[in-house]
Amino acid sequence: MHSLSSCLEMRKDFTPLVYSVEGIPGCEAKAAEKRLASCLALKWHRQYSEMVFYVRSRMSLAVVKSNSLLIRGSRERQQLQRPQLFDRASMFDWSPRSDC
């Protein structure tokens, strides 16, 4: 637990949200979901059980989405190729194409 000790030295907290490939949360992830549901229930003036369902469903969707992205890759288009400028002097000579 090297990362936990490093975080505690800096007075930070670290909770690993570990999920299996099937989407089953680990012990710390379950505790974090419950804590988040508790805080949201107080903040949004809702029932704790309603917030547990909300948090678990949102986390499940996030796990499914991340697994899907790992399997099929992103659908985003590749970003436009921009010229690589290594110093500011070349920026004064560069102008965008007007025929687009």
HELIX and SHEET records of a PDB file:
HELIX    1   1 HIS A    2  GLU A    9  1                                   8    
HELIX    2   2 CYS A   27  TRP A   44  1                                  18    
HELIX    3   3 TYR A   48  ARG A   72  1                                  25    
HELIX    4   4 ARG A   88  PHE A   92  5                                   5    
END                                                                             
